[in-house]
Amino acid sequence: LTSQLPEQLDQVYLVNSGTEATEGALKLAKKYTGRSKLVSFHNSYHGDTQGSLSVTGRD
């Protein structure tokens, strides 16, 4: 897969579900930016884990 990516992208993170992909993206965004706040779509589905549910805007 990495041979198809631009040169500066040399790693692939494989997951089993969209929920896992969302969790990984949340962690990566927070780590990369150093920020604790994220932008998400209100009342949308991001997955069933605690992290992904926390960005849905649902109680």
mmCIF file as Biopython writes it, N, C-alpha, C and O atoms, coordinates in Angstrom:
data_model
#
loop_
_atom_site.group_PDB
_atom_site.id
_atom_site.type_symbol
_atom_site.label_atom_id
_atom_site.label_alt_id
_atom_site.label_comp_id
_atom_site.label_asym_id
_atom_site.label_entity_id
_atom_site.label_seq_id
_atom_site.pdbx_PDB_ins_code
_atom_site.Cartn_x
_atom_site.Cartn_y
_atom_site.Cartn_z
_atom_site.occupancy
_atom_site.B_iso_or_equiv
_atom_site.auth_seq_id
_atom_site.auth_asym_id
_atom_site.pdbx_PDB_model_num
ATOM 1   N N  . LEU A ? 1  ? 0.804   -1.197 0.000  1.0 0.0 1  A 1 
ATOM 2   C CA . LEU A ? 1  ? 0.000   0.000  0.000  1.0 0.0 1  A 1 
ATOM 3   C C  . LEU A ? 1  ? 0.849   1.263  0.000  1.0 0.0 1  A 1 
ATOM 4   O O  . LEU A ? 1  ? 0.527   2.242  -0.673 1.0 0.0 1  A 1 
ATOM 5   N N  . THR A ? 2  ? 1.938   1.229  0.764  1.0 0.0 2  A 1 
ATOM 6   C CA . THR A ? 2  ? 2.750   2.445  0.858  1.0 0.0 2  A 1 
ATOM 7   C C  . THR A ? 2  ? 3.401   2.822  -0.465 1.0 0.0 2  A 1 
ATOM 8   O O  . THR A ? 2  ? 3.739   3.989  -0.665 1.0 0.0 2  A 1 
ATOM 9   N N  . SER A ? 3  ? 3.583   1.884  -1.361 1.0 0.0 3  A 1 
ATOM 10  C CA . SER A ? 3  ? 4.176   2.222  -2.658 1.0 0.0 3  A 1 
ATOM 11  C C  . SER A ? 3  ? 3.238   3.099  -3.493 1.0 0.0 3  A 1 
ATOM 12  O O  . SER A ? 3  ? 3.678   3.750  -4.441 1.0 0.0 3  A 1 
ATOM 13  N N  . GLN A ? 4  ? 1.966   3.118  -3.148 1.0 0.0 4  A 1 
ATOM 14  C CA . GLN A ? 4  ? 0.984   3.926  -3.868 1.0 0.0 4  A 1 
ATOM 15  C C  . GLN A ? 4  ? 0.788   5.315  -3.249 1.0 0.0 4  A 1 
ATOM 16  O O  . GLN A ? 4  ? 0.083   6.153  -3.813 1.0 0.0 4  A 1 
ATOM 17  N N  . LEU A ? 5  ? 1.405   5.553  -2.103 1.0 0.0 5  A 1 
ATOM 18  C CA . LEU A ? 5  ? 1.241   6.819  -1.394 1.0 0.0 5  A 1 
ATOM 19  C C  . LEU A ? 5  ? 2.308   7.822  -1.792 1.0 0.0 5  A 1 
ATOM 20  O O  . LEU A ? 5  ? 3.358   7.436  -2.305 1.0 0.0 5  A 1 
ATOM 21  N N  . PRO A ? 6  ? 2.051   9.118  -1.560 1.0 0.0 6  A 1 
ATOM 22  C CA . PRO A ? 6  ? 3.108   10.109 -1.765 1.0 0.0 6  A 1 
ATOM 23  C C  . PRO A ? 6  ? 4.314   9.773  -0.889 1.0 0.0 6  A 1 
ATOM 24  O O  . PRO A ? 6  ? 4.169   9.114  0.141  1.0 0.0 6  A 1 
ATOM 25  N N  . GLU A ? 7  ? 5.479   10.214 -1.286 1.0 0.0 7  A 1 
ATOM 26  C CA . GLU A ? 7  ? 6.728   9.826  -0.624 1.0 0.0 7  A 1 
ATOM 27  C C  . GLU A ? 7  ? 6.737   10.101 0.877  1.0 0.0 7  A 1 
ATOM 28  O O  . GLU A ? 7  ? 7.254   9.289  1.645  1.0 0.0 7  A 1 
ATOM 29  N N  . GLN A ? 8  ? 6.178   11.224 1.308  1.0 0.0 8  A 1 
ATOM 30  C CA . GLN A ? 8  ? 6.222   11.578 2.726  1.0 0.0 8  A 1 
ATOM 31  C C  . GLN A ? 8  ? 5.301   10.709 3.584  1.0 0.0 8  A 1 
ATOM 32  O O  . GLN A ? 8  ? 5.406   10.723 4.811  1.0 0.0 8  A 1 
ATOM 33  N N  . LEU A ? 9  ? 4.408   9.959  2.956  1.0 0.0 9  A 1 
ATOM 34  C CA . LEU A ? 9  ? 3.537   9.039  3.682  1.0 0.0 9  A 1 
ATOM 35  C C  . LEU A ? 9  ? 4.084   7.629  3.510  1.0 0.0 9  A 1 
ATOM 36  O O  . LEU A ? 9  ? 4.011   7.055  2.424  1.0 0.0 9  A 1 
ATOM 37  N N  . ASP A ? 10 ? 4.634   7.075  4.590  1.0 0.0 10 A 1 
ATOM 38  C CA . ASP A ? 10 ? 5.308   5.786  4.467  1.0 0.0 10 A 1 
ATOM 39  C C  . ASP A ? 10 ? 4.790   4.727  5.436  1.0 0.0 10 A 1 
ATOM 40  O O  . ASP A ? 10 ? 5.436   3.697  5.628  1.0 0.0 10 A 1 
ATOM 41  N N  . GLN A ? 11 ? 3.626   4.972  6.050  1.0 0.0 11 A 1 
ATOM 42  C CA . GLN A ? 11 ? 3.064   4.003  6.977  1.0 0.0 11 A 1 
ATOM 43  C C  . GLN A ? 11 ? 1.575   3.828  6.706  1.0 0.0 11 A 1 
ATOM 44  O O  . GLN A ? 11 ? 0.904   4.742  6.228  1.0 0.0 11 A 1 
ATOM 45  N N  . VAL A ? 12 ? 1.072   2.638  7.020  1.0 0.0 12 A 1 
ATOM 46  C CA . VAL A ? 12 ? -0.350  2.327  6.873  1.0 0.0 12 A 1 
ATOM 47  C C  . VAL A ? 12 ? -0.847  1.781  8.204  1.0 0.0 12 A 1 
ATOM 48  O O  . VAL A ? 12 ? -0.154  0.999  8.854  1.0 0.0 12 A 1 
ATOM 49  N N  . TYR A ? 13 ? -2.036  2.189  8.606  1.0 0.0 13 A 1 
ATOM 50  C CA . TYR A ? 13 ? -2.657  1.723  9.845  1.0 0.0 13 A 1 
ATOM 51  C C  . TYR A ? 13 ? -3.933  0.979  9.467  1.0 0.0 13 A 1 
ATOM 52  O O  . TYR A ? 13 ? -4.936  1.604  9.124  1.0 0.0 13 A 1 
ATOM 53  N N  . LEU A ? 14 ? -3.904  -0.345 9.527  1.0 0.0 14 A 1 
ATOM 54  C CA . LEU A ? 14 ? -5.055  -1.163 9.140  1.0 0.0 14 A 1 
ATOM 55  C C  . LEU A ? 14 ? -5.949  -1.437 10.345 1.0 0.0 14 A 1 
ATOM 56  O O  . LEU A ? 14 ? -5.459  -1.760 11.428 1.0 0.0 14 A 1 
ATOM 57  N N  . VAL A ? 15 ? -7.250  -1.308 10.156 1.0 0.0 15 A 1 
ATOM 58  C CA . VAL A ? 15 ? -8.219  -1.577 11.217 1.0 0.0 15 A 1 
ATOM 59  C C  . VAL A ? 15 ? -9.345  -2.442 10.658 1.0 0.0 15 A 1 
ATOM 60  O O  . VAL A ? 15 ? -9.443  -2.649 9.448  1.0 0.0 15 A 1 
ATOM 61  N N  . ASN A ? 16 ? -10.187 -2.940 11.549 1.0 0.0 16 A 1 
ATOM 62  C CA . ASN A ? 16 ? -11.267 -3.844 11.151 1.0 0.0 16 A 1 
ATOM 63  C C  . ASN A ? 16 ? -12.612 -3.168 10.941 1.0 0.0 16 A 1 
ATOM 64  O O  . ASN A ? 16 ? -13.527 -3.780 10.392 1.0 0.0 16 A 1 
ATOM 65  N N  . SER A ? 17 ? -12.750 -1.921 11.366 1.0 0.0 17 A 1 
ATOM 66  C CA . SER A ? 17 ? -14.063 -1.274 11.271 1.0 0.0 17 A 1 
ATOM 67  C C  . SER A ? 17 ? -13.918 0.238  11.171 1.0 0.0 17 A 1 
ATOM 68  O O  . SER A ? 17 ? -12.852 0.801  11.423 1.0 0.0 17 A 1 
ATOM 69  N N  . GLY A ? 18 ? -15.007 0.869  10.799 1.0 0.0 18 A 1 
ATOM 70  C CA . GLY A ? 18 ? -15.037 2.322  10.752 1.0 0.0 18 A 1 
ATOM 71  C C  . GLY A ? 18 ? -14.892 2.930  12.132 1.0 0.0 18 A 1 
ATOM 72  O O  . GLY A ? 18 ? -14.300 3.998  12.287 1.0 0.0 18 A 1 
ATOM 73  N N  . THR A ? 19 ? -15.438 2.245  13.149 1.0 0.0 19 A 1 
ATOM 74  C CA . THR A ? 19 ? -15.308 2.724  14.520 1.0 0.0 19 A 1 
ATOM 75  C C  . THR A ? 19 ? -13.845 2.767  14.933 1.0 0.0 19 A 1 
ATOM 76  O O  . THR A ? 19 ? -13.400 3.745  15.534 1.0 0.0 19 A 1 
ATOM 77  N N  . GLU A ? 20 ? -13.096 1.720  14.620 1.0 0.0 20 A 1 
ATOM 78  C CA . GLU A ? 20 ? -11.667 1.699  14.936 1.0 0.0 20 A 1 
ATOM 79  C C  . GLU A ? 20 ? -10.924 2.780  14.161 1.0 0.0 20 A 1 
ATOM 80  O O  . GLU A ? 20 ? -9.997  3.396  14.688 1.0 0.0 20 A 1 
ATOM 81  N N  . ALA A ? 21 ? -11.321 3.010  12.928 1.0 0.0 21 A 1 
ATOM 82  C CA . ALA A ? 21 ? -10.701 4.069  12.128 1.0 0.0 21 A 1 
ATOM 83  C C  . ALA A ? 21 ? -10.971 5.433  12.756 1.0 0.0 21 A 1 
ATOM 84  O O  . ALA A ? 21 ? -10.084 6.286  12.800 1.0 0.0 21 A 1 
ATOM 85  N N  . THR A ? 22 ? -12.194 5.639  13.242 1.0 0.0 22 A 1 
ATOM 86  C CA . THR A ? 22 ? -12.542 6.902  13.901 1.0 0.0 22 A 1 
ATOM 87  C C  . THR A ? 22 ? -11.724 7.086  15.168 1.0 0.0 22 A 1 
ATOM 88  O O  . THR A ? 22 ? -11.191 8.169  15.410 1.0 0.0 22 A 1 
ATOM 89  N N  . GLU A ? 23 ? -11.618 6.031  15.983 1.0 0.0 23 A 1 
ATOM 90  C CA . GLU A ? 23 ? -10.814 6.098  17.204 1.0 0.0 23 A 1 
ATOM 91  C C  . GLU A ? 23 ? -9.368  6.467  16.882 1.0 0.0 23 A 1 
ATOM 92  O O  . GLU A ? 23 ? -8.779  7.328  17.535 1.0 0.0 23 A 1 
ATOM 93  N N  . GLY A ? 24 ? -8.804  5.814  15.877 1.0 0.0 24 A 1 
ATOM 94  C CA . GLY A ? 24 ? -7.429  6.113  15.479 1.0 0.0 24 A 1 
ATOM 95  C C  . GLY A ? 24 ? -7.276  7.539  14.985 1.0 0.0 24 A 1 
ATOM 96  O O  . GLY A ? 24 ? -6.289  8.206  15.296 1.0 0.0 24 A 1 
ATOM 97  N N  . ALA A ? 25 ? -8.251  8.010  14.215 1.0 0.0 25 A 1 
ATOM 98  C CA . ALA A ? 25 ? -8.203  9.383  13.700 1.0 0.0 25 A 1 
ATOM 99  C C  . ALA A ? 25 ? -8.302  10.399 14.830 1.0 0.0 25 A 1 
ATOM 100 O O  . ALA A ? 25 ? -7.617  11.421 14.803 1.0 0.0 25 A 1 
ATOM 101 N N  . LEU A ? 26 ? -9.148  10.132 15.822 1.0 0.0 26 A 1 
ATOM 102 C CA . LEU A ? 26 ? -9.266  11.030 16.970 1.0 0.0 26 A 1 
ATOM 103 C C  . LEU A ? 26 ? -7.944  11.119 17.724 1.0 0.0 26 A 1 
ATOM 104 O O  . LEU A ? 26 ? -7.482  12.212 18.053 1.0 0.0 26 A 1 
ATOM 105 N N  . LYS A ? 27 ? -7.340  9.971  17.996 1.0 0.0 27 A 1 
ATOM 106 C CA . LYS A ? 27 ? -6.062  9.943  18.709 1.0 0.0 27 A 1 
ATOM 107 C C  . LYS A ? 27 ? -4.970  10.639 17.914 1.0 0.0 27 A 1 
ATOM 108 O O  . LYS A ? 27 ? -4.185  11.410 18.466 1.0 0.0 27 A 1 
ATOM 109 N N  . LEU A ? 28 ? -4.921  10.367 16.625 1.0 0.0 28 A 1 
ATOM 110 C CA . LEU A ? 28 ? -3.903  10.968 15.764 1.0 0.0 28 A 1 
ATOM 111 C C  . LEU A ? 28 ? -4.065  12.485 15.693 1.0 0.0 28 A 1 
ATOM 112 O O  . LEU A ? 28 ? -3.078  13.217 15.778 1.0 0.0 28 A 1 
ATOM 113 N N  . ALA A ? 29 ? -5.290  12.957 15.540 1.0 0.0 29 A 1 
ATOM 114 C CA . ALA A ? 29 ? -5.540  14.400 15.459 1.0 0.0 29 A 1 
ATOM 115 C C  . ALA A ? 29 ? -5.134  15.104 16.746 1.0 0.0 29 A 1 
ATOM 116 O O  . ALA A ? 29 ? -4.515  16.167 16.704 1.0 0.0 29 A 1 
ATOM 117 N N  . LYS A ? 30 ? -5.478  14.519 17.890 1.0 0.0 30 A 1 
ATOM 118 C CA . LYS A ? 30 ? -5.116  15.124 19.169 1.0 0.0 30 A 1 
ATOM 119 C C  . LYS A ? 30 ? -3.607  15.117 19.382 1.0 0.0 30 A 1 
ATOM 120 O O  . LYS A ? 30 ? -3.040  16.097 19.864 1.0 0.0 30 A 1 
ATOM 121 N N  . LYS A ? 31 ? -2.966  14.023 19.024 1.0 0.0 31 A 1 
ATOM 122 C CA . LYS A ? 31 ? -1.513  13.915 19.193 1.0 0.0 31 A 1 
ATOM 123 C C  . LYS A ? 31 ? -0.786  14.876 18.254 1.0 0.0 31 A 1 
ATOM 124 O O  . LYS A ? 31 ? 0.155   15.552 18.671 1.0 0.0 31 A 1 
ATOM 125 N N  . TYR A ? 32 ? -1.206  14.942 17.008 1.0 0.0 32 A 1 
ATOM 126 C CA . TYR A ? 32 ? -0.536  15.766 16.001 1.0 0.0 32 A 1 
ATOM 127 C C  . TYR A ? 32 ? -0.682  17.255 16.295 1.0 0.0 32 A 1 
ATOM 128 O O  . TYR A ? 32 ? 0.280   18.014 16.177 1.0 0.0 32 A 1 
ATOM 129 N N  . THR A ? 33 ? -1.899  17.673 16.682 1.0 0.0 33 A 1 
ATOM 130 C CA . THR A ? 33 ? -2.143  19.100 16.896 1.0 0.0 33 A 1 
ATOM 131 C C  . THR A ? 33 ? -1.834  19.558 18.315 1.0 0.0 33 A 1 
ATOM 132 O O  . THR A ? 33 ? -1.575  20.738 18.549 1.0 0.0 33 A 1 
ATOM 133 N N  . GLY A ? 34 ? -1.863  18.618 19.263 1.0 0.0 34 A 1 
ATOM 134 C CA . GLY A ? 34 ? -1.684  18.988 20.663 1.0 0.0 34 A 1 
ATOM 135 C C  . GLY A ? 34 ? -2.921  19.646 21.260 1.0 0.0 34 A 1 
ATOM 136 O O  . GLY A ? 34 ? -2.884  20.138 22.387 1.0 0.0 34 A 1 
ATOM 137 N N  . ARG A ? 35 ? -3.994  19.655 20.518 1.0 0.0 35 A 1 
ATOM 138 C CA . ARG A ? 35 ? -5.246  20.264 20.970 1.0 0.0 35 A 1 
ATOM 139 C C  . ARG A ? 35 ? -6.162  19.205 21.576 1.0 0.0 35 A 1 
ATOM 140 O O  . ARG A ? 35 ? -6.059  18.021 21.254 1.0 0.0 35 A 1 
ATOM 141 N N  . SER A ? 36 ? -7.051  19.642 22.448 1.0 0.0 36 A 1 
ATOM 142 C CA . SER A ? 36 ? -7.985  18.697 23.067 1.0 0.0 36 A 1 
ATOM 143 C C  . SER A ? 36 ? -9.385  18.781 22.462 1.0 0.0 36 A 1 
ATOM 144 O O  . SER A ? 36 ? -10.223 17.919 22.725 1.0 0.0 36 A 1 
ATOM 145 N N  . LYS A ? 37 ? -9.647  19.814 21.653 1.0 0.0 37 A 1 
ATOM 146 C CA . LYS A ? 37 ? -10.964 19.959 21.039 1.0 0.0 37 A 1 
ATOM 147 C C  . LYS A ? 37 ? -10.924 19.491 19.592 1.0 0.0 37 A 1 
ATOM 148 O O  . LYS A ? 37 ? -9.925  19.655 18.892 1.0 0.0 37 A 1 
ATOM 149 N N  . LEU A ? 38 ? -12.053 18.895 19.155 1.0 0.0 38 A 1 
ATOM 150 C CA . LEU A ? 38 ? -12.165 18.370 17.799 1.0 0.0 38 A 1 
ATOM 151 C C  . LEU A ? 38 ? -13.435 18.893 17.138 1.0 0.0 38 A 1 
ATOM 152 O O  . LEU A ? 38 ? -14.374 19.300 17.821 1.0 0.0 38 A 1 
ATOM 153 N N  . VAL A ? 39 ? -13.459 18.880 15.836 1.0 0.0 39 A 1 
ATOM 154 C CA . VAL A ? 39 ? -14.652 19.245 15.077 1.0 0.0 39 A 1 
ATOM 155 C C  . VAL A ? 39 ? -15.326 17.955 14.623 1.0 0.0 39 A 1 
ATOM 156 O O  . VAL A ? 39 ? -14.662 17.039 14.140 1.0 0.0 39 A 1 
ATOM 157 N N  . SER A ? 40 ? -16.642 17.887 14.779 1.0 0.0 40 A 1 
ATOM 158 C CA . SER A ? 40 ? -17.392 16.718 14.313 1.0 0.0 40 A 1 
ATOM 159 C C  . SER A ? 40 ? -18.767 17.169 13.837 1.0 0.0 40 A 1 
ATOM 160 O O  . SER A ? 40 ? -19.168 18.309 14.069 1.0 0.0 40 A 1 
ATOM 161 N N  . PHE A ? 41 ? -19.476 16.284 13.183 1.0 0.0 41 A 1 
ATOM 162 C CA . PHE A ? 41 ? -20.835 16.567 12.739 1.0 0.0 41 A 1 
ATOM 163 C C  . PHE A ? 41 ? -21.804 16.190 13.850 1.0 0.0 41 A 1 
ATOM 164 O O  . PHE A ? 41 ? -21.812 15.051 14.317 1.0 0.0 41 A 1 
ATOM 165 N N  . HIS A ? 42 ? -22.624 17.154 14.272 1.0 0.0 42 A 1 
ATOM 166 C CA . HIS A ? 42 ? -23.587 16.948 15.346 1.0 0.0 42 A 1 
ATOM 167 C C  . HIS A ? 42 ? -24.671 15.957 14.908 1.0 0.0 42 A 1 
ATOM 168 O O  . HIS A ? 42 ? -25.164 16.010 13.781 1.0 0.0 42 A 1 
ATOM 169 N N  . ASN A ? 43 ? -25.025 15.060 15.820 1.0 0.0 43 A 1 
ATOM 170 C CA . ASN A ? 43 ? -26.049 14.033 15.582 1.0 0.0 43 A 1 
ATOM 171 C C  . ASN A ? 43 ? -25.721 13.122 14.406 1.0 0.0 43 A 1 
ATOM 172 O O  . ASN A ? 43 ? -26.623 12.690 13.688 1.0 0.0 43 A 1 
ATOM 173 N N  . SER A ? 44 ? -24.466 12.832 14.207 1.0 0.0 44 A 1 
ATOM 174 C CA . SER A ? 44 ? -24.077 11.891 13.157 1.0 0.0 44 A 1 
ATOM 175 C C  . SER A ? 44 ? -23.461 10.656 13.800 1.0 0.0 44 A 1 
ATOM 176 O O  . SER A ? 44 ? -23.137 10.662 14.988 1.0 0.0 44 A 1 
ATOM 177 N N  . TYR A ? 45 ? -23.305 9.626  13.033 1.0 0.0 45 A 1 
ATOM 178 C CA . TYR A ? 45 ? -22.772 8.362  13.544 1.0 0.0 45 A 1 
ATOM 179 C C  . TYR A ? 45 ? -21.276 8.287  13.296 1.0 0.0 45 A 1 
ATOM 180 O O  . TYR A ? 45 ? -20.821 8.365  12.155 1.0 0.0 45 A 1 
ATOM 181 N N  . HIS A ? 46 ? -20.509 8.134  14.383 1.0 0.0 46 A 1 
ATOM 182 C CA . HIS A ? 46 ? -19.063 8.005  14.285 1.0 0.0 46 A 1 
ATOM 183 C C  . HIS A ? 46 ? -18.575 6.659  14.812 1.0 0.0 46 A 1 
ATOM 184 O O  . HIS A ? 46 ? -17.376 6.384  14.763 1.0 0.0 46 A 1 
ATOM 185 N N  . GLY A ? 47 ? -19.468 5.821  15.312 1.0 0.0 47 A 1 
ATOM 186 C CA . GLY A ? 47 ? -19.096 4.516  15.839 1.0 0.0 47 A 1 
ATOM 187 C C  . GLY A ? 47 ? -19.721 4.264  17.199 1.0 0.0 47 A 1 
ATOM 188 O O  . GLY A ? 47 ? -20.470 5.094  17.714 1.0 0.0 47 A 1 
ATOM 189 N N  . ASP A ? 48 ? -19.405 3.095  17.783 1.0 0.0 48 A 1 
ATOM 190 C CA . ASP A ? 48 ? -20.024 2.680  19.039 1.0 0.0 48 A 1 
ATOM 191 C C  . ASP A ? 48 ? -19.094 2.677  20.242 1.0 0.0 48 A 1 
ATOM 192 O O  . ASP A ? 48 ? -19.513 2.260  21.322 1.0 0.0 48 A 1 
ATOM 193 N N  . THR A ? 49 ? -17.875 3.114  20.106 1.0 0.0 49 A 1 
ATOM 194 C CA . THR A ? 49 ? -16.969 3.141  21.251 1.0 0.0 49 A 1 
ATOM 195 C C  . THR A ? 49 ? -17.130 4.452  22.008 1.0 0.0 49 A 1 
ATOM 196 O O  . THR A ? 49 ? -17.719 5.403  21.494 1.0 0.0 49 A 1 
ATOM 197 N N  . GLN A ? 50 ? -16.610 4.501  23.220 1.0 0.0 50 A 1 
ATOM 198 C CA . GLN A ? 50 ? -16.747 5.702  24.042 1.0 0.0 50 A 1 
ATOM 199 C C  . GLN A ? 50 ? -16.161 6.932  23.352 1.0 0.0 50 A 1 
ATOM 200 O O  . GLN A ? 50 ? -16.766 8.004  23.381 1.0 0.0 50 A 1 
ATOM 201 N N  . GLY A ? 51 ? -15.006 6.789  22.739 1.0 0.0 51 A 1 
ATOM 202 C CA . GLY A ? 51 ? -14.381 7.919  22.056 1.0 0.0 51 A 1 
ATOM 203 C C  . GLY A ? 51 ? -15.191 8.411  20.884 1.0 0.0 51 A 1 
ATOM 204 O O  . GLY A ? 51 ? -15.395 9.615  20.729 1.0 0.0 51 A 1 
ATOM 205 N N  . SER A ? 52 ? -15.654 7.496  20.058 1.0 0.0 52 A 1 
ATOM 206 C CA . SER A ? 52 ? -16.428 7.914  18.886 1.0 0.0 52 A 1 
ATOM 207 C C  . SER A ? 52 ? -17.814 8.420  19.271 1.0 0.0 52 A 1 
ATOM 208 O O  . SER A ? 52 ? -18.346 9.314  18.613 1.0 0.0 52 A 1 
ATOM 209 N N  . LEU A ? 53 ? -18.407 7.864  20.325 1.0 0.0 53 A 1 
ATOM 210 C CA . LEU A ? 53 ? -19.701 8.362  20.790 1.0 0.0 53 A 1 
ATOM 211 C C  . LEU A ? 53 ? -19.582 9.762  21.380 1.0 0.0 53 A 1 
ATOM 212 O O  . LEU A ? 53 ? -20.536 10.539 21.326 1.0 0.0 53 A 1 
ATOM 213 N N  . SER A ? 54 ? -18.424 10.090 21.940 1.0 0.0 54 A 1 
ATOM 214 C CA . SER A ? 54 ? -18.250 11.399 22.574 1.0 0.0 54 A 1 
ATOM 215 C C  . SER A ? 54 ? -18.273 12.544 21.576 1.0 0.0 54 A 1 
ATOM 216 O O  . SER A ? 54 ? -18.453 13.693 21.978 1.0 0.0 54 A 1 
ATOM 217 N N  . VAL A ? 55 ? -18.097 12.273 20.295 1.0 0.0 55 A 1 
ATOM 218 C CA . VAL A ? 55 ? -18.096 13.348 19.299 1.0 0.0 55 A 1 
ATOM 219 C C  . VAL A ? 55 ? -19.384 13.406 18.478 1.0 0.0 55 A 1 
ATOM 220 O O  . VAL A ? 55 ? -19.452 14.140 17.492 1.0 0.0 55 A 1 
ATOM 221 N N  . THR A ? 56 ? -20.409 12.637 18.873 1.0 0.0 56 A 1 
ATOM 222 C CA . THR A ? 56 ? -21.653 12.628 18.105 1.0 0.0 56 A 1 
ATOM 223 C C  . THR A ? 56 ? -22.608 13.745 18.492 1.0 0.0 56 A 1 
ATOM 224 O O  . THR A ? 56 ? -23.463 14.131 17.696 1.0 0.0 56 A 1 
ATOM 225 N N  . GLY A ? 57 ? -22.474 14.271 19.708 1.0 0.0 57 A 1 
ATOM 226 C CA . GLY A ? 57 ? -23.415 15.276 20.183 1.0 0.0 57 A 1 
ATOM 227 C C  . GLY A ? 57 ? -24.685 14.676 20.734 1.0 0.0 57 A 1 
ATOM 228 O O  . GLY A ? 57 ? -25.639 15.396 21.029 1.0 0.0 57 A 1 
ATOM 229 N N  . ARG A ? 58 ? -24.709 13.367 20.875 1.0 0.0 58 A 1 
ATOM 230 C CA . ARG A ? 58 ? -25.881 12.681 21.434 1.0 0.0 58 A 1 
ATOM 231 C C  . ARG A ? 58 ? -25.609 12.332 22.887 1.0 0.0 58 A 1 
ATOM 232 O O  . ARG A ? 58 ? -24.462 12.113 23.276 1.0 0.0 58 A 1 
ATOM 233 N N  . ASP A ? 59 ? -26.660 12.282 23.685 1.0 0.0 59 A 1 
ATOM 234 C CA . ASP A ? 59 ? -26.509 11.913 25.098 1.0 0.0 59 A 1 
ATOM 235 C C  . ASP A ? 59 ? -26.709 10.437 25.305 1.0 0.0 59 A 1 
ATOM 236 O O  . ASP A ? 59 ? -26.618 9.954  26.434 1.0 0.0 59 A 1 
#
